[in-house]
Amino acid sequence: MRVFVTGGTGHSGSYIVPELIAAGHEVTGLARSDTAAAALSALGAKVCRGDLGDLDGLKEAAADSDGVIHVAHRQDLLFSGGIHAVAAAELPIMLAYGEALAGTGKPLVAAGSIGSPGQGFLGRTATEEDPALPSGDEHKGTLRARNVVETTVIGLAEQGVRSSVVRIANIAHSTTDRAGFLPALIALAKEKGFIGYPGDGANLWNAVHIRDVASLFRLALEKGPAGKYWHAVDDGGIPFREIAEAIGSRLGLPAVSVPVDELVLPGYFGFLANIVTQSYPASNLVTRRTLGWEPAQPRLLADLDNGHYFPAS
């Protein structure tokens, strides 16, 4: 297949591109800079110069392909307008893909969040059958602005697009993870002199190796039915305390419970306080049964033991 990929130089994209090429696909990646173009070429991909703001260019690239994988987002907008601005910019991109691919049966696979169905509010393990919470749904004060993007992608199935969303785990780990949740926790622990966990730390977090994420995107592209959510989750629920203790043992720092009343700003976790207190158990059963996805990389705690998150200084 001729596959158009956005975000091909990011954490997930830089693994998705070689995964596709190794499987025999021809990949063209979007690049807005010379640096990105060089990185894509080094991965073995062709280059399409442009950016996410050029909707006509995206439509043309999508129409010229046999399928699209979209993992890019306007991260620059987070600082000026927050997640609402990011979602507002991404929605017309999905609609543009819909125009280009309508009636073709071609695949569109977009990145989503494992938090979109609101596991912390379900009171049970989230499955692929759980829809994303409505964009304007307020639940315990949480606004899930970006979920409208996911539901839009799923809705394109009604227009003859083989669209699906890969919900990526809260923690996507790898040897090249530089800006994810784990590096943030590790940096915070070094700053504070201990690694904190909320309350008793029994709340569950999920994780996946980024190489396994890449293989799932490929499988969804190749044979995923339309209108489906897929769960890029290997560890379905690790107590936060165990993650903290694993980080602490590598850093030689104590893992300490942070009382709930000290979690709010300007407490230990700062702006992460509302996230770390939630529980996100998630299942991958439907994904594995339907697509034959079998995670093969080290799980989170084993990967922490590999040491690459803790380079010798």
Secondary structure in CASP SS format (residue, H / E / C, confidence):
PFRMAT SS
TARGET T0000
AUTHOR 0000-0000-0000
METHOD secondary structure of the structure
MODEL  1
M C 1.00
R E 1.00
V E 1.00
F E 1.00
V E 1.00
T E 1.00
G C 1.00
G C 1.00
T C 1.00
G C 1.00
H C 1.00
S C 1.00
G H 1.00
S H 1.00
Y H 1.00
I H 1.00
V H 1.00
P H 1.00
E H 1.00
L H 1.00
I H 1.00
A H 1.00
A C 1.00
G C 1.00
H C 1.00
E E 1.00
V E 1.00
T E 1.00
G E 1.00
L E 1.00
A E 1.00
R C 1.00
S C 1.00
D H 1.00
T H 1.00
A H 1.00
A H 1.00
A H 1.00
A H 1.00
L H 1.00
S H 1.00
A H 1.00
L H 1.00
G C 1.00
A C 1.00
K E 1.00
V E 1.00
C E 1.00
R E 1.00
G C 1.00
D C 1.00
L C 1.00
G C 1.00
D C 1.00
L H 1.00
D H 1.00
G H 1.00
L H 1.00
K H 1.00
E H 1.00
A H 1.00
A H 1.00
A H 1.00
D C 1.00
S C 1.00
D C 1.00
G E 1.00
V E 1.00
I E 1.00
H E 1.00
V C 1.00
A C 1.00
H C 1.00
R C 1.00
Q H 1.00
D H 1.00
L H 1.00
L H 1.00
F H 1.00
S H 1.00
G H 1.00
G H 1.00
I H 1.00
H H 1.00
A H 1.00
V H 1.00
A H 1.00
A H 1.00
A H 1.00
E H 1.00
L H 1.00
P H 1.00
I H 1.00
M H 1.00
L H 1.00
A H 1.00
Y H 1.00
G H 1.00
E H 1.00
A H 1.00
L H 1.00
A C 1.00
G C 1.00
T C 1.00
G C 1.00
K C 1.00
P E 1.00
L E 1.00
V E 1.00
A E 1.00
A E 1.00
G E 1.00
S E 1.00
I C 1.00
G C 1.00
S C 1.00
P C 1.00
G C 1.00
Q H 1.00
G H 1.00
F H 1.00
L H 1.00
G C 1.00
R C 1.00
T C 1.00
A E 1.00
T C 1.00
E C 1.00
E C 1.00
D C 1.00
P C 1.00
A C 1.00
L C 1.00
P C 1.00
S C 1.00
G C 1.00
D C 1.00
E E 1.00
H E 1.00
K C 1.00
G C 1.00
T E 1.00
L E 1.00
R C 1.00
A C 1.00
R C 1.00
N H 1.00
V H 1.00
V H 1.00
E H 1.00
T H 1.00
T H 1.00
V H 1.00
I H 1.00
G H 1.00
L H 1.00
A H 1.00
E H 1.00
Q H 1.00
G C 1.00
V C 1.00
R E 1.00
S E 1.00
S E 1.00
V E 1.00
V E 1.00
R E 1.00
I E 1.00
A C 1.00
N C 1.00
I E 1.00
A E 1.00
H E 1.00
S C 1.00
T C 1.00
T C 1.00
D C 1.00
R C 1.00
A C 1.00
G C 1.00
F H 1.00
L H 1.00
P H 1.00
A H 1.00
L H 1.00
I H 1.00
A H 1.00
L H 1.00
A H 1.00
K H 1.00
E H 1.00
K H 1.00
G C 1.00
F C 1.00
I E 1.00
G E 1.00
Y E 1.00
P E 1.00
G C 1.00
D C 1.00
G C 1.00
A C 1.00
N C 1.00
L E 1.00
W E 1.00
N E 1.00
A E 1.00
V E 1.00
H E 1.00
I H 1.00
R H 1.00
D H 1.00
V H 1.00
A H 1.00
S H 1.00
L H 1.00
F H 1.00
R H 1.00
L H 1.00
A H 1.00
L H 1.00
E H 1.00
K H 1.00
G C 1.00
P C 1.00
A C 1.00
G C 1.00
K E 1.00
Y E 1.00
W E 1.00
H E 1.00
A E 1.00
V C 1.00
D C 1.00
D E 1.00
G E 1.00
G E 1.00
I E 1.00
P E 1.00
F H 1.00
R H 1.00
E H 1.00
I H 1.00
A H 1.00
E H 1.00
A H 1.00
I H 1.00
G H 1.00
S H 1.00
R H 1.00
L H 1.00
G C 1.00
L C 1.00
P C 1.00
A E 1.00
V E 1.00
S E 1.00
V E 1.00
P C 1.00
V H 1.00
D H 1.00
E H 1.00
L C 1.00
V C 1.00
L C 1.00
P C 1.00
G C 1.00
Y C 1.00
F C 1.00
G H 1.00
F H 1.00
L H 1.00
A H 1.00
N H 1.00
I H 1.00
V H 1.00
T C 1.00
Q C 1.00
S C 1.00
Y C 1.00
P C 1.00
A E 1.00
S C 1.00
N C 1.00
L H 1.00
V H 1.00
T H 1.00
R H 1.00
R H 1.00
T H 1.00
L H 1.00
G C 1.00
W C 1.00
E C 1.00
P C 1.00
A C 1.00
Q C 1.00
P C 1.00
R C 1.00
L H 1.00
L H 1.00
A H 1.00
D H 1.00
L H 1.00
D H 1.00
N C 1.00
G C 1.00
H C 1.00
Y C 1.00
F C 1.00
P C 1.00
A C 1.00
S C 1.00
END
